C-alpha cells in the first residue's frame, strides 16, 4: 500500500511509520517536498530502526542536512526491509554521505539509493566508493549533480573493479573530467555487472571518451552509455564508432552536444553498417553536416536494429534530408527520427513524404524549424493518406501556409494512425483552421493538435468548436496567439462557440486560448466558458491569459469553480480582473477542492481582492501556486496574507512582484515567514519592499526552513539590507537562489555577502546585476569564491568593476571548483582585466559560461583569451559583444577555433572587426562546430 503524507510535522510522520507495523501490505511512504528538515529525518530514522514493513521511502527535496543524513544512516544499520531510499535534492553533504557509506558496509537490503544534488564532495564520494567494495545488495546509485571530482571518480572506478551488484551508476553533472573518465574506462574492462553508466556533463574530453571506447571493445554488459556535454570532439566520436563495430551489448548511446563534427558522424555511420545491437543513438547538436547526414542515411539502408535516431540541430540541410528519405524507403526498424532545426527545406520535406508512402515502421517524425514550405506540406499530407505507421508529426515553425494546412486536413479524414500533430507557427489562417475542423469531425485517432500562432480568426474558432461537439478523441488543443475572439467589437463568437462545445465534449482535457481577443461584452467568451465549466467534467487545464474577460468574466469563472470538480490549472493573467473578480474567485476557493494552480498576474486586484484571497487560504487545502504579480495589493491584503500563512499548509509558491507592498505593514507579512513551513518560492521584486522590510525578511530567513527561491530584484535594498541578508545566509540552510539585481547594494553590502558565502552551503545562484559592488566588492566576493563550494552562478553585470576587480576574480577562478557561470557584462575590465581572466582560464576546469559583453576589451585582451582557450577544455560560451576588438583579435579567435573543440558559442557583434577579421571568422565558421554570432 502506498501511504502518501502531505501534512507537516516530523513526530506525526514518525508515529505513522510505527503504525505501519500493524497495517498489512503497507510498504511505501512518499514524503517528497514536505520540508521535514533534520528534525523530521531524525524522527523517521528512529522509527525505521524498528519498522519491518516499509520497502520504499521517498524524502526528495526536504531540506535534510548533515544531521538528518547521519541519523538515517544509523537507521539503515538496523533496518532490514528498506530497499529504496530517495534523498535527492537535500543537503546531506560530506558528513551525511560518509555516514551513509558506513551504513552500506553492513546493510543487506537496500538496492536503490538516490543522492542527487546533495553537495557531496571529496570525502563523501570516496567513502561511498569504499562502501561499494564490500556492499553486496545495492544495484542503483545516483550521485548526479554533486561535487564529485577526478579523485572521487577514480575511487568509484576502483570500486567497480570488485563490486558485484551495482548495475546502474549515475554521475551526471559532476567534475570527474579526463582522469576520472579514463579510470572508469579501465574499470569497465573487468567489471561484468554494470549495465547503465551516465557521465553526461563531466568534461571527460576526447581522451576520456577514447579510453571508454577502448573499454567497450571488451566489455560485455554495458547496455546504456550517456556522454552528452563532454567535449569529446571528432576524435572521441571516431573512437566510439570503432568500438561499436565489435561491441555486442550497447543498446543506447547518447552523444548530445559533443562537437563530433562530420568526421565523427561519418565514422559512426560506418559502424552502424555492422553493429547489430544499438537501438538508440542521440547525435543532437553535433555539427555533423551534410556529409554526416548522407553517411548515416547510407548506414540505415543496411542497419536492422536502430529504432531511434536524434539528429536535431546538425545542419544536415536538404542533401542530408533527401538521403535519409531514400534510406527510409528500405529501412524496416527505425521508429523515431528527429530532424528538427536542420534546414532541410521543401526538397527534404518532399523526399521524406515520398518515403513515408512505403515506410511501415516510422511512428515519430520531428521536422520542427526546417524551412519547409507549401510544397513540402502538401507532399507530407499526401503521404499521410496512405501511411500506416506514423503517429506523431511535428511541423512547428515551418511555412506550410494555407494550402499546406488544407492538404493536411484532407489527409486527416482518411488517416488512421496519427495521434499528435504540431502545426504551430505555420500561417495556416482561417481557411486552414476550418479545413482541420472539418477533418476532426470524422478523424478518430488524433489526440493532440497544436495550432499556436497561425492567424486563425473567428471563423476558424467557430469551425473547430463545431468539430469538438462530435469529436471523441482530441484531448489537447492549443490555440494560443490566434484571433478567434475578434469580430469588429461585437460578441466574441469564437470563444462562445468553443464554450458551447465544451458542454457536450467529453474528451478534451487541455485548452489553451491565450491571447485570442476573448472579451467580456455581451455574449462574451469568458462568461460562456465559465458556464460550460459548470457541466464539463474532463477539462483539467484552461489558459485564458492575455484576453479581456474583466470582472464579469472573473466572477462567472468563480461561480463555475464552486461546482466544477476537474479543473486543476486556471491561467487568467493579463485580463483586467479587478477586486470584484478577485473576491469572487476567493469565495470559490473556499469550497473548490481540485484547483492547484491559479495565475492572476497583471490584473487590477487591490486590497479587497487580496484580503479575500488570503482568507480563502485559511480553509483551502489544494492550491499550491498563486501568482499575484503586478496587481495593486497593499496594507490590508498583506495583513491578511500574513494571517493566512499561519494556518495554510499547502501553498508552496506565492508571487507578489510589483504590488504596493511597501510600508511598515509589510513587516507583518515577512514576520509570518518565520514559522511558514510550505512556501518554497517567494517573489517580492519590483518595488515590493524597502530596506526596513528587507531587514524583517532577513530575520524570518534565519529560522525559515522552506524557502528555496527568493526574488528581491528592483527594490531599494541598500548596504544595510544586504548586510542583514548576509547575516541570515549564515544560518539559513535551504535558500538556493537569491535575486538581488537592480538594488542599491554597494561594496559594503557585497563584502557582507562575501562573509556569508564563506560558510553558507546551499546557495547556488546569486544575482547582483546592476548594483554598485565596484572593485572592492569584487575583491571581497573573490575571497569567498576561494572557499565556497556550492555557488555555481554569479551575476555581476553592470557593477562598476574595473581591471582591479577582474584581477581579484581571476585569482579566485584559479582555485574555485564549482562556479560554472560568471556574468561580468557592462563593466570596465578592459584589456588588463581580460588578460587576468585569461590567465585563470588556463587552469580553471569548471567555468562553462563567461560573459564579458561591453567591457572595452581590445585586440590585446581578445588575443590573451584566445591563447588561454587553447588549453582550456571546459568553456563552452564566451560573450565578447560590444567591445573594441579589431582584426587582430578576431583572427586570433578564428585561429583558436581551428583546434578548440569545446567552445560552442562565441559572440563578437558590435566590435571593430574589419574585412580581414570578418573573412577569417567566416572561413573558420565553415569547419568549426562553434556558433559565431557576429
N, C-alpha and C positions, 0 to 999 in steps of 0.2 A: 504494500500500500504506500502510495506517495503522500507524505504528510507535508503540506506546504504552509508555512507560517509567515504571515506578513505583519504581525504585530511586533512591537518592540518590547524589550525587557529581557536581559540576559538570564535572570533567575527563572523566569517563566519558561524560557526555552529549555533550560536545563531540566526543569520539572517535567516538561513534555517528553524529553528523552527518556527519563526514568519510567514514565508512564508507558512508553512504547514496549517496555519489557513484558507487559501483560496483554499487548494487542497483537494477536496472531497475524503474521504476514507483514507487519509494519517495518519496511526496510529502507525507505528513502526520506530524507529530510532536506528540504530546499530552503535555505535562508539567504539566498542571493539578494544583494542590495538592501539589507536590513540594518546596516550600520551598527552591528552589535559591539564593535570595538574589542579591546583587550579584555574587559570585564566579562563580556558575553562569551568570548572564546575560552576564557579560563573556566567559566561555569560549565560550558559544553564539554570541555576537556575532562572535568571532574566526573560528569555523567557518563562519558564514554568509557571510563575505566571499568564500570560495572555493566553497562548496556551490552546485551548479547544478541540483538536482532538487527541493528542498523548496518546496512551494507554501503549506502551512498550518502555522503554529506557534502552539500554544496554551500561554501562560505565565500563565494566570489563577491568582491567589492564590499567589504565590511569594515574597513578601517582597522583591521587587525595588525598590531605592531609586533615587535620582537617578543614581548611578554606573552602575548596570545599564541604566537608560534611555538614558543618554548613549552607552554602548557599543553598544547595539542600534541606536541612531540612526546611528551611524557605519557600522555594517554595512550598513544599508539604502542607503547611498550607493553601495556596490559591488555588492551582491546584485542579481541580475536575474531571479529566479524567484519569490520570495515574493509571494503575492497576499493572504494573510490573516494578520494578526498580532493575537492577543488578549493584551492586557496588563492586563485588568480586575482589580480588587482587588489592586493593588500600591501602591507609594508613590513613584512616579517624580517627583511634584511638579512645580514650575515648570521647574527646570533640565532634567529629563528630557524634559518635553513641548516645551520650546523647542528642544532638540536634535533631537527627532523632527520638529518642524515644519521645521527647516532641511533635514533629510534629504528630506522630502516635496517640497521645491522641485526636486530633481533626480531622485528615484526615479521610475521609469516603469512599475512592475509592481504595486505594492501597490494593491488595490482595497478592502480592508476593514480598518479599524483600530478596535479596541475599547480605550478608555482609561477605562472606568467606574471610579469610586471610586479615584482616584489623587491626590487633594489638589492638583489643578491649579487655579491661581488666575489673577490678572490677567495676568502675563507669559506664562504658558503658553497661556491662552485667546487672547490677542491674537496670539501667534506662530503658533498653528495657523490662525487666521483669515487671517493674512497668507499662509501657505503655500497655502491654498485658492485664492488669487487666480491662482497660476501652475500648481499641480498639475493634471495632466490625466488621471489614472487613478483616483484614489480615488472610490469610489461610495458607501461606507458609513462614517460616522464616529459613534461613540458616546462621548459625554462625560457620560453620566449620573452623578449623584451626585458632582459635584466642587464647586468653589467659584467657579464662573463667575458673574460679576455683570453688572450693566447694561452697563458699558463693553465687556466682552468679548462680550456678546450683540449689541451694536450693531456691533462689529467683525466678528462672524460674518455679520451681516446685510449688511454692506458687501461681504464676500467673495462672498456668494451672488448678488450682482448681476452678477458677471462669471464666476464658476465655471461650467463647462460639463459636469461629470461627476457631481457628488455627487447621489445620488438619495435617500439616507436620512440624516437628521440627528437624533440622539437627545440632547436637552438636559434630559432629565427630572431633577428634583430638584436644580436649581441655583438661582441667585438673580438671574435676568435681569430680573424684575419688569416693571412697566408700560413703561418706556422701551425695554427690550430687546425686549419683545413688539411694540411699535409699530414699531421699526426692522425687525424680521424681517418684519412685515406689509408694510412698504414694499418690501422686497426681493422678496417673493412676487409683486408686481405685474409685475416684469420677468423674474424667474427662470423658465426654461422646462424645467428638468430635475428639480428636487426632487419626489419622489412621496410621501415619508413624513416627517412632522415631529412629534416628540414633545416637547411643552412641559409635560408633567404636573408639578405641584408646583413652579411657578415664580412664583406670586403675580402674574401679569400683570394681574389685576383686570379690571374691566369696560372700561376704556379700551383695554387691550391686546387684549382679545377683540373689541371693536368695530372696531379697526383691522384685525385679522385677517379679520374678516367682510367688511370693505370690499375687502380684497385678494382674497378668494375670488370676488368678483363678476367679476373679470377673469382670475384665474389659471386655467390650463387643464391643469395637470399634476399637482397635488397630489391624491393618492388617499386618504391616511390622515392625520388630524389628531387628536392626543391632547392634550386640555386639562384633564384631571382635576386636582382640587385646585388651582384657580386663582382662586377667589373672583370669578368673572365676573358673578354675580348675574343678575337678570332682564333688565337692560339688555344684557348680553353675550349672553344666550340669545336675546333678541328680534332682535338684530343678526345673529347667526349664522343664525337662521331666515330672515331676509330674504335673506341671501346664498344660501342653499340653493335659493331659488326660481329663481335664474338659473344657479348653478354646475352644470356638467355633467360633472365629473370625480371629485369626492369620493365615495368609497365607504364610508369608515369615519370616524365622529365619536364621540369619547369625551369626555363631559362629566360624568363621575362626580364627585359631591360638589362642586357649584358653586353651590348655593343659587339656582338659576334660578327656583324657585317656579312657581305655576300660570300666571303671565303668560308666562314663558319656555316652559313646556310647551305652552300653547295656541298660541303663535307657531310653535313647531317643528312642531306638528301641522298647522297651516295650510300650512307649507312642504312637508310630505310629500305633500300632495294633488297638487302639480305636479312635485316633484322626481322624476327618473327614473334616478338613479344611485346614491344612498345605499343600501347593503346592511346596514350595521351601525350601530346607534345605542345608546349606553350613557348612560342618564339616572339611574343608580342614586344614591340618597340625595340627591335634589334638591327634596323637598317640593313636587312638582307637584300633589298632592292629587287630589280627585275631578274637579275641572274639567279639569286637565291630562290625567288618565286618560281621561275621556269624549271630550275633543277628539282625543287620539291614536287612540282607537278609531274615531272618525268618519273619520280620515285613512286608517286601514288598509283601509277599505271600498273605496277607490279606488286607493291606492298599489299598485304592482305590482313593486317592486324590493326593498323592505326584507325581509331574511331573518332578522336577529337584533335583538331589542329587549329591553333590560335596564331594567326599571322597579322593581327591588328597593328596598325601604325608601323609599317615596314617599307613604304614607298615601292610596292611591287608594281604599281601602275597597270596600264591596260595590257601590256605584254604578259606580265605575270598572271593577270586575271584571265586572259584568254587561254593561256597554257593550263592553268588549274581547271578551267572549264572543260578543256579537252580530256583531262585526266578523269574527271568525274563521270565521263561517258562510259568508262570501263571499270572504274573502281567500284567495289561492292561492299566496302567495310566502313568508310568514313560516314559518321552520323552528324558531326558538328564541325562547321567551318566558319571561322571568324575572320573576315576580311575588312573590318571597319577601318576607316581612315587610310585608305591606300590609293585613292585617286584612280580607280580602275576605269572610270568613265563609262560612256554608252557602249563602247566596244566590249569592255569586260562584262558589263551587265547583259548585253545581248548574247554573248558567248555562254555565260553561266545559265541564262534562260534556256538556251538550246540544250545544254547538258541536263537540266532538270527534267526535260521531257522524257528522257530514257533512264536517268538515275533512279534507283528504287530504294536507296538506303539513307541518303542525307535527310535529316529531320530538322536541323537548325542551321540557318544561313544568316550571318550578320554582314550587311552591306552598308552600315552606317557611314555617312560622310564620305561618299565616293564619287561625287560629281556625276551621278547617273541622272540622265535627263529623261525626256518623254519617251524616246525610242527604247531606252533600257527598261523603263517602267512598263510600257506596252508589251515588250517581249517577255518580261517576267510574268506578266498577267496571263499571257498566252500559255506559258509553261504550267502555271498553276491549274489550268483546266484539265490537264492530264496527269500532273504529278500526284503520286500516290503515297508519298512518304513525308514530305516537308510539313512540319508542324509549327515552326517559328520562322518568321521572316522580318528582319529589321531593315527598313529603308529610310530611317530618320536622317534628316539633313542632306537630302539629295534635291533634285529639281524635276521630279516626275510630272508636276503640273496637273492641270485639269484632266487632260487626256489620259495620262498615266493612272490617275485616281479612278476615272470612269472605267478604264480597262480592267483594273484590279477588282473593282466592284463586280463587274461582269463575271470575272473568274470565280469569285466567291459564291456565285449562285450554284455552281456545279462542283466546286472543290469540296472534298470530304475529309481533309486531314488537317488543314491549317487551324491552329488554336490561338496563335498570337501574331498580330500584325501591327507593326510600328510605322506609321506614315507621318510622324511629326516633322514639321518644317519642310513641307513639300509643295505648298501653294496649290492645293487641290481645289480650293474655293467652294462655293455653294454647290456647283454642279457635281463636283466630286463627292461632297458630303451627301447630296441627295441620292446619287448613284449607290453609294455604300449603304445608305439606309435601306434602299430597295433590296439590296443583296441580303441584308440582315434578316429580312422577313422570311427568307427560305433557308438561309445558311444554318446548319445545325452543329457546327463544331467550334467556331470562333469564340474564345472566352475573353480575350484582351484586345482592345482596339485603342491605339494611341493616335489622336488626330491633333496633337498640340500645334498651335500656331500655324494654321492653314487658311486663314481668312475665310472661315466658314461663317456665314451670316444667319439671319433669322430663318430663311428657307431651309437651309441645311439642318439647323437645330430642330425645326418642326418635323422634318422628314425623319431624322434619327429618333425622335420621340415616338413617332408613329410606329417605327420598326420595333422599339422596345416593348410595345404593348403585346406583341406576339412572339418576339424572340425569347427563347428559353435557355440560352447557353451563355450569353455575354455576362461576365462578372465585373469587368473593369472597363470604364470608358473615360478617356482623358480628352477633354475639350478645352483645356486651358488656353488662354490667349487667342480666342476667336471673337466673334461679334454676334453671338446668337441672340442677344437681347436687344440689339439695335433695331429700331423701327421708326426712325424720324421723330422720336419723343413720345410716340404712342405706347400702349401697353407692350411689354416685352413678351411677345408671343412665343419665342423660342424657349424661354425659361418656363413659361406657363405650360407649354406643351410637354416639356420634359417632366414637369411635376405631375401632370395628368398621367403620364406613362408609368411613373413610379407607384401609382396607386394600385396598379394591377401587375406590374412586373415583379417576378419572384426570384430573380437570379442575380441582378446587379448588386455588388457589394461596395464598389468604389466608384464615385462620380466626381470628377474634377472640373469645376466650372469657373476656375479662377479667371478674372479679368474678361468678363463676357458681356459687360454692359447690362447686367440684370439690376433693375431698379425697384423703387417702392411706390410708383404711381399707379393708381387704378388697379387693374387686374395684374399686379406685378408678379414677377417670377419668384421673388423672395417669399412673399406671403403664400403663393401657390405651392412652392416647395415645402414650406412648413406644414401646410395642410396635408400634403402627401405623406409626410413623415409620421403622421398620426396613425396611419394604417399600414404603411410599408413595414415589412418585417425582415428585410435582408440587408439593406444598406448599412454599412459599418463606418464608412469614411465619406464625408462630404466637404469639399473645398469650395467655398463661396467668396474667397478673398478677392479684393480688388474690384468689387462691384459697388452698387449704391443702394443696398437694401434698407439702410437707415433704421430709425427706431421702430417703424411699423414692421419691417421685416424681422428685426431682432425680437420684438415682442411676440410675433407669430411663431418664430422658431422656438422661443422659450416655452410657449404653450404646448408645442409639439413634444418637446423634451420631457414633459410631465408624464406622458403616456408611452412614448417610444422606448423600446427596450433592446434595441440592437446597435444604435449609433455609438461608436467609441471615440471618433475623432471628428471635431467640427472646427473648421477654419473660417473665421469671419473678419480677418484683418482688413483694414482699409475699407470700411463700409459705412462711415458716417453714423455709427450707432452711438447714441448719447446715453444719458442717465436712465431714461425710461427703458431702453433696451437692456442696459446693464442690470437694472433692478429686476426686470422680468426674467432674465437669464439666471440671476441669482436665486430667485424663487424656485425656478425649475430644478436647480442643482440640489435643493434640499430633499427632493424625493427621487430624482433620477439616480439610477444605480448602475449605469453602464458607461457613461462618458468618462474617458480617461484624459483626453487632451482637448483643451479649448483655447483657441488663439483669437484674441480680441485686440491685437496690436493696431496702433494708428487709427483709433476711433476717437470719440469725444466723450468718453466716460469720465465723470467727475467724482466728487466725494460721495454723493448719494449712491452712485453705482458701485463705487469701491467699497463702501460700508456694507452694502447689501451682499456683494460677492464674498466679502470677508465673513459675514455672519453665516453665509451658506456653508462655509468650510468647517464650521463647528459641528455640523451633522453629516456633511457629505463624506463618504468613505471610499470613493472610487477615483476621483480626479487626481492625477499625478502631475500634470503640467498645465500651468496657466500663464499665458503671455498677455501682459497689460502694458507693454511698451508704448510710448507715445500717446498716452491719454492725459487726463487732467486731474489725476487723483492727488489730494493734498492731505491736510491735517486729520480730518475725521476718518478718511479712508485708511491712513497709516495706523491710527489708533486701533481701528477695527481689525486690521490685519495682525497687529501685534497681539491682540487678544486671541484671535483665531489660531495663531501659531502654537499657543499653549495647549490646545486640545486636539488639533488636527494631526492625524497620524499617517496621511497618505501623500500629501503634496511634496514632491521632490524638486520641482523646478518652478521658479517664480521670476518673471521678467517685469521689472518696473522702470526700465530705462525711459528717460525723458518724460517723467511725470513731475509734478510740483512737490517733490519730496523734500525740498529744502525747508529749514526751520527746525527749532529745538524739538518739536513734537516727533521728528524722525528718530530721535534718540530712543523713544519708547519702542518703536519697531525694531531697531537694531538691538536693543537690550533683550528683546524676546528671543533673539537668536542664541543666547547663552544656553538656553535649555532646549532649543529646537533640535530634534533628532532625525528628521527625514529629509530636510531640504539639502539638495546637493549642488544646485546651481542657482545663483542669485545675480541678477543683472540690475545694477543701480547706476548705469552710465548716463552721460549727457545731462549734467547739471542736476542730478538727482539728490546729491548730498554735498555738504560743505565740510570744512575742516572739523568742526565740532562733532558732526555726525560721524566723520571718519574715525575720530577718537573713540566714540561709542562702539562703532563696529569692531574696532580693534580689541576692545575689552571683551566683546562677545566671542571673537575668534579664539581667544585664549582657552576657552572652555568648550566651544562648539566642536563636535566630533563628526559632523556630517558633510559640511560644505566642501566641495571639490573644486568648483569653478566660481570665481568672483570677478565680476566685471565692474570696474570703477572708472572707466575711461571718461574723459571730457568732463571732469568735475573741477573743483578748485582746491584739491588737496595739495598742501604745501609741504615744506620740510617737516613741520610738526606732525602732520598726518602720516607722512612716510615713516617717521621715527616710531610712531605708535604702531603702525602696521608691522614694522620690523620687529618690534618687541613681541607682538602677537605671534609672528612666524617662528620665534624661538621655541614656543611651546606647542603651537598648533601641529597636529600630526595627520591632517587629511587634505589640506589645500594643495592642489596640484597645478592650477592655472590661475594667474593673477594678472589682470589687465589694468595698467595704470597710465596708459597713453593719454596725452593731451591734458596733463595736470600742471601744477606749479612746483614740481619737485626739483630742487637744485642739488648741488654737490653734497650738502649736509644730509639731505634725505637719502641720496644714493649711498653715502657712507654708512648710514644706519642700516639700510637694507643689506649692505655688504656683511655687516656683523651677523645678521640673522642667517644669511646664506651659508655661513661657515658651519653652522650647527643644524640647520633645517635639512631634513632628509626626505621630504615629499614633493616640494615644488619642482616642477619640470619646465614650466613656461613662465617667463617674466617679461612683460611688455612695458617698456618705459619710453616708448617713442614720443617724440615731441615734448620733452621736458627740458631741463637745463642742467643735466648732470655735469657737463664740462669735463675737462681733463682730470680734475681732482676726483670727480665721481667715477670716471672710467678707471682711474688708478685704483680706487677702493674696490670696485667691482672685480677688477683683475685679481686682487689679492684673494677675494672669495673664491674665484674660479680655480685657484690653485689647489684648494682643498675640497670644494663642494663636489659631490659625486652623484647628484641627481638632475641638476639643471641641464636640459637638452636644447632649449631655445631662449635666446636673449635678444631682445629688440631694443636697439639704442638709436633708432632713426631720429635725426634732427635733434641732437643733444649738445651742440657746440663742442664737439670733441675734435681736437687737433692732432697733430703728429705725436705729441707727447702722450696723449691718451691712447693712441693706436699702438705706440711702442709698449706701453704697460699691458695692453690687452694681448699683444703678440707674445710677451713673456709668459702670460698665463696659458696661452694656447699651446705652448711647448710642453706644458705639464698636464693640463686638463685632459681627462679621458672620457668625458660624457657629452660635452657640448657638440651638437650636430648642426645647429643653425645660428648664425650671427648676422644681424642686420645693422649695418652702420651707414645706411644711405643718408645723403643730405647732411653730412658733417664736413669737416675741412681737414682731413688727414693728409692730403697732398701726396707728393712722391715719397717723402720720407716715411710717412705712415704706411704707405703701400709696401715700401721696401721692408719695413719692420715686420709687417704681417706676412710677407713673402718668406722671410726667414723662418717664421713659425710654421708655415705650411710645409716646409721641407721635412719636419719631424712629426707634425701633428697627424694623428691617424683616425680622428673621429669626425671632424668637420666635413659636412657634405654640401652646405649652402653658405656662401659668403656674398653679401650684398654690399657693394661699395658705390652704389649709384650716387652721382652728384658730389664728388669729393675732391675735385680739382687735381685728379691724378693725370700726369702726362706720360710721355714715352718712357721715361726712366722707371716710373712705377709699374707700367704695363710690362716692360721687359723683365723687371725683377719677378713679377708674378708669373710670367711665362717660364722663367728659369726654375722657379720653385715647383711648378706643376710638372716638371719633367720627372721629379722623384716622388711627388705626392700621388697616392693611389686611392684617395677617398673622396675628394671634392668633385661633386657632380654638377653644381650650379655656381656660376660666377657672374655677377651683375656689375658691369662697368659702364652702364648707361650714363649719359650726360657728364662726361669727364673731358679732359683735354688731350686725349690720346690721338697721335698723328700716325703717319705711315710707318715709322719705325716700330712703334708699339704694336700696331696691327700686324705687321709682318712677323714680329717675334711671337705673337699669339698664334698666328697662322702656322708658323713652323712647329710650334709646340704641338698643335693638333695633329700633325703628321704621325706623332708617336704616342701621344697620350690617348688612352682608351677608356678613361673613366669620366672625363668631363662630358656631360650630355647637353648642357645649355650654357651658352656664352652670349651675354647681351652687350652690344657695343654701339647702340644707337646714340645719336646726338653727340658724337665726338668730332674730331677734326681730321678724320681719315680721308686722304686724297685718293686719286685713281690707282696709285701703286699699291697702297694698302688694301683698297677695295678689291683689286684684282687678285691679290694674294689670298684674301679671305674667300673669294669666290672659288678659286681653284681647289683650295683645301676642303671647301664645303661639298665638293663633288665626291670626295672619297671618305670623309670622316662621318662618324655617326653623331657627332655633336651638332646640335641645333644652334646655328649662329643667327642671333637677332641683330640686324643692322638698321 
